[in-house]
Amino acid sequence: MMIRKLLNNWRIKLLALALGALTYYLVHGKTSVEMRFEIPLSVQVESDLAVVEQNPRTVFATFRGSQEDLRRLDQEQPKATVRLKTSNITSFEEVRVRRTDIAAIRGVTVVEVYPAKATVVLDRRMEKRVVVGRPVIRGRPLDGRAEAEHEPKTVVLRGPRRRIQNAEAFAEPVDVEGRADSFTQKVRVLTSDPWITEIEPPEVTVKVNVVRGSALRVVENLPVFPLCEAAAAARATPDRVTVRLRGRVSSLDAVADGSIRVFVDCVGLKRDGVYDLPVIAHVPAQSDLEVECVPPTVKVTLGAE
């Protein structure tokens, strides 16, 4: 009786069993992907000590998990952290790297770590205040040149005694490519020795001053036009002047000689008089140029026609 019940609809039951087995293997395979990462190895020591040398500085760790979890793990940038409990300075200290020293995200298991040992050399920890080198300027501004100043001028470095004695600090390079105006930017402080990782403060503020390139252009023998009321006649002495334009090369190139107008304003002045009036030069659409007239004034004689 029991066997007969088991054999009822045996085809459907067999198909369900096959589908279940297939689902199991698909799910099991999807969640059992293994991937190997090269990750940094950090050896932490007592507060009065510092690591001078370490071999290796990275280890290979094999993780198991779903493809999605392993992708997230890669974004998290895992690392191995080993705590070395000793207060002695010896030639070499050997530390074991265990799977539990690697912090993995939820759903991911550490399967293996290689190599499982590392050697370190220790020294006394000390600090030193150093001057921060001026940042290197990369690129070219839109016009002119760039100058950089930074604050603070000094930082404190902390690390192993034998390395910190000759260590230097400098500001991260600043990119000024295509910049038209001055700007301020925070950049990291870098050191000449990769073992010096404690820097206080870790950043400096860089003020980049974009100094626009300046050039001089001289336009000579321009006629002076008196602006007078309709019934008045006027003549200027001298009747021709020189105009000097100073500013960016691109702005100077945009001005044609024939577009410059020079005049004196005689409107409202009494007739039959002689006046010393300032010369005004009109340069169209170039307000950033410095304009100078030579001479700056002319003598204007007014009289009836």
PASEBA-1860 file (N, C-alpha, C; in nm, 3 decimals):
! residues 305
1> MMIRKLLN> 0.084/-0.121/0.000/0.000/0.000/0.000/0.087/0.125/0.000 ~ 0.189/0.125/0.084/0.279/0.239/0.093/0.355/0.257/-0.037 ~ 0.400/0.145/-0.096/0.474/0.151/-0.222/0.385/0.204/-0.332 ~ 0.257/0.163/-0.332/0.165/0.212/-0.434/0.147/0.362/-0.425 ~ 0.135/0.414/-0.301/0.121/0.559/-0.284/0.246/0.633/-0.334 ~ 0.362/0.573/-0.306/0.485/0.638/-0.351/0.495/0.642/-0.502 ~ 0.439/0.538/-0.566/0.449/0.530/-0.712/0.341/0.610/-0.783 ~ 0.241/0.656/-0.710/0.138/0.740/-0.771/0.205/0.868/-0.824
9> NWRIKLLA> 0.173/0.903/-0.948/0.227/1.024/-1.012/0.380/1.029/-1.001 ~ 0.442/0.915/-1.024/0.587/0.907/-1.005/0.665/0.997/-1.100 ~ 0.607/1.020/-1.219/0.678/1.107/-1.314/0.686/1.250/-1.261 ~ 0.573/1.297/-1.205/0.572/1.434/-1.152/0.665/1.445/-1.032 ~ 0.667/1.342/-0.947/0.754/1.344/-0.830/0.901/1.340/-0.870 ~ 0.932/1.262/-0.971/1.070/1.255/-1.017/1.116/1.389/-1.078 ~ 1.024/1.452/-1.151/1.056/1.582/-1.209/1.079/1.687/-1.099 ~ 0.995/1.684/-0.995/1.011/1.778/-0.884/1.143/1.756/-0.813
17> LALGALTY> 1.183/1.628/-0.795/1.310/1.598/-0.730/1.427/1.650/-0.813 ~ 1.417/1.632/-0.945/1.525/1.679/-1.033/1.534/1.831/-1.030 ~ 1.419/1.898/-1.033/1.420/2.044/-1.027/1.477/2.095/-0.894 ~ 1.443/2.026/-0.786/1.497/2.065/-0.655/1.648/2.051/-0.650 ~ 1.697/1.937/-0.704/1.843/1.917/-0.705/1.913/2.021/-0.791 ~ 1.853/2.052/-0.906/1.911/2.153/-0.994/1.915/2.290/-0.927 ~ 1.805/2.325/-0.859/1.800/2.454/-0.788/1.906/2.461/-0.679 ~ 1.922/2.349/-0.606/2.022/2.346/-0.500/2.162/2.371/-0.554
25> YLVHGKTS> 2.194/2.300/-0.662/2.330/2.316/-0.716/2.352/2.453/-0.776 ~ 2.246/2.510/-0.835/2.261/2.644/-0.890/2.284/2.747/-0.780 ~ 2.203/2.738/-0.673/2.217/2.831/-0.562/2.349/2.810/-0.490 ~ 2.384/2.682/-0.468/2.508/2.652/-0.397/2.629/2.701/-0.477 ~ 2.624/2.681/-0.608/2.735/2.728/-0.691/2.744/2.878/-0.694 ~ 2.630/2.945/-0.695/2.630/3.092/-0.701/2.683/3.154/-0.574 ~ 2.660/3.088/-0.460/2.704/3.144/-0.331/2.837/3.086/-0.286 ~ 2.902/3.008/-0.370/3.028/2.947/-0.330/3.141/2.984/-0.425
33> VEMRFEIP> 3.131/3.102/-0.482/3.238/3.150/-0.570/3.358/3.189/-0.484 ~ 3.476/3.151/-0.527/3.599/3.189/-0.458/3.679/3.286/-0.543 ~ 3.735/3.387/-0.476/3.813/3.489/-0.546/3.932/3.528/-0.460 ~ 4.044/3.551/-0.528/4.168/3.585/-0.457/4.198/3.734/-0.473 ~ 4.229/3.800/-0.361/4.262/3.942/-0.359/4.401/3.962/-0.300 ~ 4.474/4.057/-0.355/4.597/4.103/-0.290/4.561/4.223/-0.204 ~ 4.582/4.212/-0.074/4.538/4.315/0.019/4.656/4.365/0.102 ~ 4.652/4.489/0.150/4.763/4.542/0.233/4.765/4.475/0.370
41> LSVQVESD> 4.886/4.461/0.422/4.907/4.405/0.556/4.957/4.515/0.648 ~ 4.882/4.542/0.754/4.919/4.645/0.851/4.958/4.577/0.982 ~ 5.079/4.608/1.030/5.126/4.555/1.158/5.123/4.667/1.261 ~ 5.039/4.653/1.361/5.026/4.754/1.465/5.114/4.717/1.584 ~ 5.186/4.817/1.638/5.280/4.793/1.748/5.248/4.887/1.863 ~ 5.324/4.874/1.971/5.303/4.959/2.088/5.326/5.106/2.053 ~ 5.268/5.196/2.132/5.268/5.338/2.099/5.407/5.401/2.093 ~ 5.504/5.342/2.164/5.640/5.400/2.164/5.729/5.337/2.058
49> LAVVEQNP> 5.674/5.247/1.976/5.750/5.181/1.871/5.693/5.214/1.734 ~ 5.772/5.185/1.630/5.728/5.207/1.492/5.796/5.102/1.405 ~ 5.731/5.067/1.295/5.783/4.968/1.201/5.880/5.036/1.105 ~ 6.003/4.983/1.096/6.104/5.036/1.004/6.096/4.963/0.870 ~ 6.087/4.829/0.878/6.079/4.747/0.758/5.976/4.638/0.782 ~ 5.916/4.594/0.671/5.815/4.488/0.681/5.819/4.407/0.552 ~ 5.816/4.276/0.565/5.816/4.188/0.449/5.728/4.066/0.476 ~ 5.621/4.047/0.397/5.576/4.132/0.286/5.486/4.244/0.336
57> RTVFATFR> 5.457/4.339/0.247/5.367/4.448/0.282/5.224/4.419/0.239 ~ 5.207/4.315/0.155/5.075/4.270/0.114/5.068/4.118/0.125 ~ 4.946/4.067/0.138/4.923/3.922/0.138/4.811/3.890/0.040 ~ 4.802/3.763/0.004/4.696/3.716/-0.084/4.592/3.644/0.000 ~ 4.469/3.689/-0.010/4.360/3.629/0.067/4.255/3.575/-0.029 ~ 4.209/3.455/-0.002/4.103/3.393/-0.081/3.972/3.404/-0.005 ~ 3.871/3.460/-0.070/3.740/3.480/-0.009/3.636/3.394/-0.082 ~ 3.534/3.353/-0.006/3.423/3.277/-0.064/3.293/3.349/-0.036
65> GSQEDLRR> 3.210/3.359/-0.138/3.081/3.425/-0.124/3.012/3.436/-0.258 ~ 2.901/3.504/-0.260/2.831/3.525/-0.386/2.909/3.626/-0.471 ~ 2.881/3.624/-0.600/2.950/3.718/-0.689/2.920/3.862/-0.649 ~ 2.797/3.888/-0.609/2.760/4.023/-0.570/2.834/4.066/-0.444 ~ 2.844/3.974/-0.345/2.915/4.007/-0.221/3.064/4.028/-0.246 ~ 3.120/3.949/-0.336/3.263/3.965/-0.366/3.290/4.096/-0.439 ~ 3.194/4.139/-0.520/3.209/4.269/-0.585/3.205/4.381/-0.481 ~ 3.116/4.369/-0.384/3.109/4.469/-0.277/3.236/4.467/-0.193
73> LDQEQPKA> 3.290/4.348/-0.170/3.414/4.336/-0.093/3.529/4.408/-0.164 ~ 3.535/4.395/-0.294/3.640/4.462/-0.371/3.631/4.613/-0.357 ~ 3.509/4.665/-0.352/3.489/4.809/-0.335/3.526/4.855/-0.194 ~ 3.509/4.768/-0.096/3.540/4.802/0.043/3.691/4.806/0.069 ~ 3.771/4.749/-0.022/3.917/4.745/-0.009/3.959/4.685/0.127 ~ 3.941/4.555/0.143/3.976/4.490/0.271/4.126/4.494/0.296 ~ 4.164/4.476/0.421/4.305/4.468/0.456/4.321/4.375/0.576 ~ 4.444/4.329/0.595/4.476/4.244/0.709/4.548/4.330/0.814
81> TVRLKTSN> 4.504/4.316/0.939/4.562/4.393/1.048/4.608/4.298/1.158 ~ 4.738/4.303/1.189/4.797/4.215/1.290/4.850/4.301/1.404 ~ 4.821/4.261/1.526/4.869/4.332/1.644/4.990/4.261/1.700 ~ 5.105/4.332/1.708/5.227/4.275/1.762/5.248/4.329/1.903 ~ 5.243/4.239/2.001/5.255/4.279/2.141/5.398/4.253/2.190 ~ 5.480/4.354/2.175/5.618/4.348/2.226/5.666/4.490/2.249 ~ 5.755/4.505/2.345/5.813/4.637/2.373/5.963/4.636/2.349 ~ 6.013/4.528/2.288/6.157/4.515/2.264/6.191/4.548/2.119
89> ITSFEEVR> 6.309/4.605/2.100/6.360/4.631/1.966/6.460/4.522/1.932 ~ 6.424/4.438/1.839/6.511/4.328/1.797/6.538/4.341/1.648 ~ 6.627/4.255/1.599/6.660/4.260/1.456/6.537/4.228/1.372 ~ 6.468/4.120/1.408/6.349/4.079/1.334/6.244/4.029/1.431 ~ 6.121/4.058/1.400/6.008/4.001/1.473/5.920/3.930/1.370 ~ 5.880/3.809/1.402/5.795/3.733/1.312/5.651/3.735/1.363 ~ 5.559/3.765/1.275/5.418/3.769/1.313/5.339/3.674/1.224 ~ 5.238/3.614/1.281/5.151/3.523/1.206/5.031/3.602/1.154
97> VRRTDIAA> 4.994/3.572/1.033/4.876/3.634/0.972/4.767/3.527/0.961 ~ 4.660/3.545/1.038/4.553/3.447/1.040/4.432/3.497/0.961 ~ 4.346/3.406/0.931/4.223/3.444/0.860/4.140/3.541/0.940 ~ 4.146/3.528/1.073/4.067/3.617/1.158/4.123/3.759/1.161 ~ 4.243/3.779/1.108/4.302/3.913/1.104/4.249/3.995/0.986 ~ 4.168/3.932/0.905/4.114/3.999/0.786/3.966/4.025/0.809 ~ 3.927/4.151/0.799/3.787/4.189/0.818/3.713/4.175/0.686 ~ 3.618/4.083/0.680/3.538/4.063/0.559/3.397/4.112/0.584
105> IRGVTVVE> 3.325/4.141/0.478/3.187/4.187/0.492/3.096/4.068/0.518 ~ 2.975/4.098/0.559/2.879/3.992/0.590/2.846/3.911/0.464 ~ 2.847/3.779/0.479/2.817/3.691/0.366/2.941/3.641/0.296 ~ 3.059/3.691/0.336/3.185/3.649/0.274/3.273/3.583/0.379 ~ 3.334/3.472/0.343/3.421/3.397/0.433/3.564/3.400/0.382 ~ 3.659/3.417/0.476/3.800/3.410/0.440/3.841/3.263/0.442 ~ 3.884/3.214/0.326/3.919/3.073/0.312/4.066/3.050/0.342 ~ 4.152/3.138/0.290/4.296/3.115/0.301/4.369/3.249/0.294
113> VYPAKATV> 4.483/3.256/0.360/4.570/3.373/0.350/4.712/3.325/0.328 ~ 4.780/3.390/0.232/4.917/3.351/0.198/5.000/3.475/0.167 ~ 5.123/3.484/0.219/5.185/3.394/0.318/5.123/3.413/0.455 ~ 5.140/3.315/0.539/5.080/3.318/0.672/5.172/3.380/0.776 ~ 5.291/3.424/0.733/5.386/3.486/0.825/5.445/3.611/0.761 ~ 5.486/3.705/0.846/5.555/3.826/0.800/5.663/3.860/0.902 ~ 5.767/3.927/0.853/5.875/3.971/0.942/5.879/4.124/0.943 ~ 5.906/4.180/1.060/5.914/4.325/1.074/6.038/4.362/1.152
121> VLDRRMEK> 6.088/4.482/1.127/6.197/4.541/1.204/6.142/4.663/1.275 ~ 6.167/4.675/1.406/6.110/4.781/1.487/6.216/4.883/1.528 ~ 6.169/5.001/1.558/6.257/5.107/1.609/6.173/5.195/1.702 ~ 6.242/5.282/1.777/6.171/5.373/1.864/6.096/5.476/1.780 ~ 5.979/5.511/1.827/5.896/5.609/1.756/5.933/5.750/1.803 ~ 5.948/5.841/1.708/5.978/5.979/1.744/5.903/6.071/1.650 ~ 5.903/6.200/1.681/5.837/6.298/1.597/5.933/6.411/1.563 ~ 5.904/6.477/1.453/5.992/6.582/1.404/5.908/6.684/1.327
129> RVVVGRPV> 5.931/6.812/1.354/5.862/6.919/1.279/5.949/6.957/1.159 ~ 5.887/6.958/1.042/5.960/6.987/0.918/5.884/7.093/0.838 ~ 5.958/7.158/0.751/5.899/7.257/0.660/5.836/7.184/0.542 ~ 5.717/7.226/0.504/5.647/7.165/0.390/5.692/7.234/0.261 ~ 5.743/7.155/0.169/5.788/7.210/0.041/5.672/7.264/-0.041 ~ 5.696/7.369/-0.116/5.593/7.432/-0.199/5.542/7.333/-0.304 ~ 5.412/7.332/-0.330/5.358/7.236/-0.427/5.404/7.265/-0.569 ~ 5.421/7.159/-0.646/5.455/7.173/-0.787/5.328/7.213/-0.863
137> IRGRPLDG> 5.340/7.310/-0.953/5.227/7.355/-1.033/5.230/7.281/-1.166 ~ 5.120/7.214/-1.196/5.108/7.139/-1.321/5.012/7.209/-1.416 ~ 5.047/7.210/-1.544/4.961/7.272/-1.644/4.987/7.421/-1.656 ~ 4.907/7.486/-1.740/4.919/7.629/-1.763/4.783/7.695/-1.750 ~ 4.776/7.811/-1.685/4.647/7.881/-1.677/4.606/7.934/-1.813 ~ 4.483/7.979/-1.821/4.430/8.028/-1.947/4.514/8.143/-2.000 ~ 4.560/8.228/-1.911/4.644/8.341/-1.952/4.737/8.377/-1.836 ~ 4.860/8.410/-1.868/4.953/8.451/-1.764/5.024/8.334/-1.699
145> RAEAEHEP> 5.052/8.347/-1.570/5.125/8.245/-1.496/5.058/8.223/-1.360 ~ 5.094/8.113/-1.295/5.036/8.078/-1.164/5.145/8.075/-1.058 ~ 5.113/8.130/-0.941/5.202/8.128/-0.825/5.126/8.067/-0.708 ~ 5.194/7.984/-0.628/5.127/7.913/-0.519/5.194/7.941/-0.386 ~ 5.111/7.962/-0.284/5.155/7.972/-0.145/5.067/7.878/-0.062 ~ 5.121/7.827/0.048/5.044/7.733/0.128/5.058/7.764/0.277 ~ 4.957/7.721/0.351/4.953/7.732/0.497/4.893/7.605/0.554 ~ 4.945/7.552/0.666/5.063/7.600/0.738/5.192/7.566/0.664
153> KTVVLRGP> 5.298/7.630/0.708/5.428/7.610/0.644/5.502/7.488/0.698 ~ 5.462/7.440/0.818/5.529/7.325/0.879/5.427/7.222/0.924 ~ 5.471/7.096/0.935/5.389/6.987/0.987/5.475/6.901/1.079 ~ 5.410/6.814/1.156/5.480/6.722/1.244/5.473/6.582/1.183 ~ 5.590/6.518/1.169/5.599/6.381/1.121/5.626/6.289/1.238 ~ 5.565/6.171/1.239/5.589/6.071/1.343/5.619/5.937/1.276 ~ 5.721/5.869/1.327/5.758/5.741/1.269/5.885/5.688/1.330 ~ 5.943/5.582/1.272/6.066/5.522/1.327/6.183/5.619/1.324
161> RRRIQNAE> 6.262/5.617/1.429/6.370/5.715/1.448/6.467/5.717/1.331 ~ 6.512/5.601/1.286/6.616/5.598/1.183/6.566/5.646/1.047 ~ 6.434/5.646/1.027/6.380/5.694/0.900/6.338/5.841/0.906 ~ 6.294/5.883/1.021/6.238/6.019/1.030/6.347/6.125/1.031 ~ 6.470/6.086/1.064/6.579/6.185/1.073/6.603/6.255/0.940 ~ 6.588/6.185/0.828/6.614/6.244/0.697/6.486/6.264/0.615 ~ 6.371/6.249/0.680/6.245/6.259/0.607/6.212/6.405/0.573 ~ 6.150/6.425/0.458/6.106/6.557/0.414/5.957/6.551/0.381
169> AFAEPVDV> 5.895/6.667/0.384/5.752/6.676/0.352/5.731/6.779/0.243 ~ 5.631/6.753/0.159/5.599/6.846/0.052/5.451/6.834/0.018 ~ 5.398/6.942/-0.034/5.256/6.946/-0.068/5.230/6.875/-0.200 ~ 5.113/6.816/-0.211/5.072/6.748/-0.334/5.065/6.847/-0.451 ~ 5.100/6.806/-0.572/5.095/6.898/-0.687/4.955/6.955/-0.709 ~ 4.951/7.076/-0.767/4.825/7.146/-0.795/4.812/7.164/-0.946 ~ 4.694/7.131/-0.998/4.670/7.142/-1.142/4.603/7.277/-1.172 ~ 4.666/7.357/-1.260/4.611/7.489/-1.296/4.572/7.495/-1.443
177> EGRADSFT> 4.569/7.380/-1.510/4.542/7.378/-1.653/4.408/7.445/-1.686 ~ 4.414/7.549/-1.771/4.293/7.616/-1.818/4.227/7.709/-1.717 ~ 4.288/7.729/-1.600/4.229/7.817/-1.498/4.242/7.963/-1.541 ~ 4.132/8.038/-1.522/4.133/8.180/-1.557/4.148/8.269/-1.434 ~ 4.106/8.219/-1.317/4.107/8.302/-1.196/4.184/8.232/-1.085 ~ 4.222/8.311/-0.985/4.289/8.257/-0.868/4.192/8.169/-0.789 ~ 4.245/8.073/-0.712/4.160/7.981/-0.636/4.236/7.927/-0.516 ~ 4.160/7.866/-0.424/4.216/7.805/-0.303/4.176/7.658/-0.301
185> QKVRVLTS> 4.269/7.572/-0.259/4.244/7.428/-0.262/4.320/7.359/-0.150 ~ 4.257/7.258/-0.088/4.325/7.177/0.013/4.392/7.058/-0.056 ~ 4.518/7.032/-0.022/4.591/6.919/-0.079/4.659/6.841/0.033 ~ 4.691/6.715/0.003/4.757/6.629/0.101/4.904/6.667/0.118 ~ 4.957/6.635/0.234/5.101/6.648/0.259/5.163/6.511/0.236 ~ 5.264/6.503/0.151/5.332/6.379/0.119/5.472/6.380/0.183 ~ 5.530/6.261/0.200/5.663/6.251/0.258/5.756/6.177/0.163 ~ 5.885/6.198/0.183/5.985/6.133/0.100/6.006/5.987/0.138
193> DPWITEIE> 5.952/5.944/0.252/5.969/5.806/0.300/5.832/5.743/0.318 ~ 5.803/5.633/0.248/5.669/5.571/0.257/5.636/5.515/0.394 ~ 5.737/5.496/0.481/5.711/5.444/0.614/5.665/5.552/0.711 ~ 5.676/5.677/0.671/5.626/5.787/0.754/5.482/5.812/0.713 ~ 5.389/5.761/0.789/5.247/5.772/0.755/5.169/5.864/0.848 ~ 5.229/5.903/0.960/5.161/5.993/1.054/5.206/6.136/1.027 ~ 5.116/6.217/0.976/5.145/6.356/0.942/5.037/6.443/1.004 ~ 5.080/6.545/1.076/4.984/6.635/1.144/5.021/6.781/1.118
201> PPEVTVKV> 4.929/6.856/1.054/4.804/6.811/0.992/4.831/6.738/0.861 ~ 4.737/6.655/0.816/4.760/6.577/0.694/4.740/6.657/0.566 ~ 4.684/6.779/0.577/4.658/6.862/0.460/4.704/7.005/0.484 ~ 4.732/7.075/0.374/4.760/7.217/0.380/4.667/7.287/0.282 ~ 4.646/7.416/0.305/4.563/7.496/0.216/4.653/7.573/0.120 ~ 4.633/7.551/-0.008/4.715/7.614/-0.111/4.633/7.725/-0.177 ~ 4.690/7.843/-0.180/4.629/7.957/-0.249/4.706/7.979/-0.378 ~ 4.638/7.961/-0.490/4.700/7.977/-0.622/4.657/8.112/-0.679
209> NVVRGSAL> 4.754/8.194/-0.706/4.728/8.326/-0.763/4.761/8.322/-0.913 ~ 4.659/8.342/-0.995/4.679/8.345/-1.139/4.711/8.488/-1.179 ~ 4.835/8.509/-1.218/4.880/8.643/-1.259/4.868/8.652/-1.410 ~ 4.780/8.736/-1.453/4.755/8.746/-1.596/4.874/8.808/-1.667 ~ 4.905/8.754/-1.782/5.016/8.807/-1.862/4.983/8.947/-1.912 ~ 5.076/9.038/-1.901/5.054/9.177/-1.939/5.151/9.216/-2.050 ~ 5.097/9.286/-2.150/5.180/9.335/-2.261/5.139/9.478/-2.292 ~ 5.227/9.547/-2.361/5.203/9.688/-2.397/5.191/9.700/-2.548
217> RVVENLPV> 5.090/9.777/-2.589/5.073/9.807/-2.731/5.059/9.958/-2.747 ~ 5.133/10.015/-2.838/5.134/10.160/-2.860/5.076/10.189/-2.999 ~ 4.973/10.274/-3.000/4.912/10.317/-3.126/4.937/10.468/-3.138 ~ 5.011/10.509/-3.240/5.052/10.649/-3.254/4.969/10.724/-3.359 ~ 4.980/10.858/-3.350/4.926/10.947/-3.452/4.775/10.932/-3.471 ~ 4.703/10.923/-3.359/4.556/10.915/-3.366/4.498/11.056/-3.358 ~ 4.404/11.091/-3.447/4.346/11.226/-3.446/4.255/11.248/-3.326 ~ 4.257/11.372/-3.275/4.173/11.410/-3.162/4.049/11.480/-3.217
225> FPLCEAAA> 3.930/11.430/-3.182/3.805/11.489/-3.228/3.739/11.565/-3.113 ~ 3.724/11.698/-3.126/3.649/11.773/-3.024/3.499/11.748/-3.039 ~ 3.436/11.717/-2.929/3.290/11.701/-2.928/3.230/11.833/-2.881 ~ 3.167/11.904/-2.976/3.116/12.039/-2.947/2.969/12.047/-2.984 ~ 2.909/12.155/-2.938/2.772/12.184/-2.980/2.773/12.220/-3.129 ~ 2.658/12.210/-3.192/2.649/12.217/-3.337/2.706/12.346/-3.395 ~ 2.685/12.457/-3.328/2.725/12.586/-3.387/2.866/12.627/-3.352 ~ 2.936/12.544/-3.276/3.070/12.581/-3.229/3.176/12.518/-3.317
233> AARATPDR> 3.289/12.586/-3.323/3.406/12.532/-3.393/3.518/12.519/-3.293 ~ 3.599/12.415/-3.308/3.707/12.390/-3.212/3.824/12.325/-3.282 ~ 3.942/12.353/-3.228/4.060/12.285/-3.276/4.148/12.252/-3.155 ~ 4.211/12.135/-3.165/4.294/12.086/-3.054/4.440/12.100/-3.091 ~ 4.521/12.133/-2.991/4.665/12.144/-3.008/4.734/12.065/-2.894 ~ 4.807/11.959/-2.928/4.822/11.900/-3.061/4.695/11.830/-3.105 ~ 4.682/11.812/-3.233/4.560/11.751/-3.285/4.573/11.600/-3.305 ~ 4.689/11.546/-3.269/4.709/11.401/-3.275/4.784/11.356/-3.149
241> VTVRLRGR> 4.747/11.238/-3.100/4.808/11.186/-2.977/4.845/11.039/-2.995 ~ 4.913/10.989/-2.893/4.949/10.846/-2.888/4.867/10.779/-2.778 ~ 4.818/10.660/-2.807/4.741/10.582/-2.709/4.819/10.456/-2.675 ~ 4.837/10.434/-2.544/4.905/10.313/-2.495/4.803/10.220/-2.431 ~ 4.803/10.095/-2.475/4.713/9.993/-2.421/4.796/9.887/-2.349 ~ 4.755/9.852/-2.227/4.826/9.749/-2.151/4.726/9.648/-2.099 ~ 4.759/9.519/-2.114/4.669/9.414/-2.066/4.706/9.280/-2.125 ~ 4.611/9.187/-2.122/4.635/9.054/-2.174/4.659/9.058/-2.324
249> VSSLDAVA> 4.744/8.969/-2.370/4.777/8.964/-2.513/4.652/8.936/-2.595 ~ 4.568/8.846/-2.547/4.446/8.812/-2.622/4.354/8.932/-2.635 ~ 4.346/9.016/-2.530/4.261/9.135/-2.536/4.321/9.239/-2.630 ~ 4.454/9.252/-2.627/4.519/9.348/-2.717/4.501/9.308/-2.863 ~ 4.511/9.179/-2.891/4.498/9.133/-3.029/4.357/9.155/-3.083 ~ 4.259/9.165/-2.993/4.120/9.181/-3.037/4.088/9.325/-3.077 ~ 4.179/9.420/-3.051/4.154/9.561/-3.081/4.223/9.599/-3.212 ~ 4.144/9.646/-3.307/4.199/9.695/-3.433/4.236/9.843/-3.417
257> DGSIRVFV> 4.342/9.885/-3.485/4.385/10.025/-3.473/4.274/10.121/-3.511 ~ 4.200/10.088/-3.614/4.096/10.179/-3.662/3.975/10.188/-3.572 ~ 3.965/10.102/-3.472/3.848/10.105/-3.384/3.867/10.197/-3.265 ~ 3.987/10.251/-3.245/4.014/10.339/-3.132/3.975/10.483/-3.169 ~ 3.893/10.545/-3.087/3.850/10.683/-3.108/3.901/10.769/-2.993 ~ 3.960/10.885/-3.028/4.013/10.978/-2.929/3.938/11.110/-2.941 ~ 3.892/11.165/-2.828/3.814/11.290/-2.833/3.836/11.371/-2.706 ~ 3.792/11.496/-2.713/3.783/11.584/-2.595/3.640/11.633/-2.587
265> DCVGLKRD> 3.591/11.647/-2.467/3.451/11.686/-2.445/3.444/11.838/-2.426 ~ 3.386/11.906/-2.524/3.374/12.052/-2.519/3.230/12.098/-2.494 ~ 3.141/12.005/-2.476/3.000/12.039/-2.460/2.982/12.121/-2.333 ~ 2.909/12.236/-2.345/2.879/12.320/-2.230/2.981/12.427/-2.202 ~ 3.090/12.430/-2.277/3.193/12.532/-2.256/3.156/12.661/-2.331 ~ 3.201/12.773/-2.279/3.174/12.902/-2.344/3.256/12.914/-2.472 ~ 3.198/12.985/-2.569/3.269/13.007/-2.695/3.381/13.109/-2.676 ~ 3.463/13.113/-2.775/3.575/13.208/-2.777/3.662/13.195/-2.652
273> GVYDLPVI> 3.695/13.071/-2.621/3.781/13.046/-2.506/3.888/12.944/-2.539 ~ 3.988/12.936/-2.454/4.095/12.837/-2.467/4.095/12.751/-2.341 ~ 4.094/12.621/-2.358/4.080/12.529/-2.244/4.184/12.417/-2.253 ~ 4.229/12.375/-2.138/4.309/12.252/-2.129/4.214/12.139/-2.090 ~ 4.195/12.046/-2.181/4.096/11.940/-2.159/4.162/11.803/-2.162 ~ 4.110/11.710/-2.079/4.165/11.573/-2.081/4.127/11.500/-2.210 ~ 4.220/11.419/-2.255/4.197/11.338/-2.376/4.134/11.205/-2.335 ~ 4.028/11.169/-2.404/3.955/11.046/-2.374/3.971/10.951/-2.492
281> AHVPAQSD> 4.013/10.829/-2.465/4.026/10.727/-2.569/3.919/10.621/-2.548 ~ 3.846/10.591/-2.652/3.741/10.488/-2.645/3.790/10.362/-2.717 ~ 3.800/10.252/-2.640/3.841/10.123/-2.696/3.722/10.029/-2.683 ~ 3.659/9.990/-2.791/3.534/9.914/-2.783/3.553/9.773/-2.726 ~ 3.463/9.737/-2.635/3.446/9.599/-2.584/3.572/9.541/-2.520 ~ 3.660/9.624/-2.465/3.780/9.573/-2.399/3.799/9.647/-2.267 ~ 3.709/9.627/-2.175/3.711/9.701/-2.048/3.825/9.659/-1.957 ~ 3.890/9.544/-1.985/3.997/9.498/-1.897/4.133/9.556/-1.933
289> LEVECVPP> 4.139/9.640/-2.036/4.266/9.701/-2.075/4.288/9.833/-2.002 ~ 4.413/9.859/-1.970/4.451/9.990/-1.917/4.484/10.081/-2.035 ~ 4.419/10.200/-2.038/4.433/10.292/-2.151/4.500/10.421/-2.103 ~ 4.602/10.463/-2.173/4.673/10.586/-2.139/4.692/10.669/-2.266 ~ 4.660/10.798/-2.256/4.679/10.890/-2.369/4.802/10.979/-2.344 ~ 4.883/10.997/-2.447/5.005/11.079/-2.439/5.002/11.181/-2.552 ~ 4.990/11.313/-2.517/4.981/11.368/-2.381/4.841/11.344/-2.322 ~ 4.828/11.352/-2.190/4.696/11.326/-2.128/4.598/11.442/-2.149
297> TVKVTLGA> 4.647/11.563/-2.179/4.558/11.677/-2.205/4.604/11.749/-2.331 ~ 4.509/11.820/-2.393/4.542/11.905/-2.509/4.478/12.042/-2.486 ~ 4.529/12.139/-2.560/4.471/12.274/-2.554/4.366/12.287/-2.665 ~ 4.247/12.324/-2.624/4.135/12.335/-2.718/4.094/12.481/-2.728 ~ 4.088/12.529/-2.850/4.046/12.668/-2.878/3.907/12.663/-2.940 ~ 3.811/12.730/-2.872/3.674/12.737/-2.920/3.649/12.873/-2.985 ~ 3.575/12.877/-3.094/3.540/13.003/-3.159/3.430/12.979/-3.257 ~ 3.359/13.088/-3.288/3.248/13.077/-3.382/3.302/13.057/-3.522
305> E> 3.229/12.978/-3.602/3.268/12.957/-3.742/3.245/13.083/-3.821
END
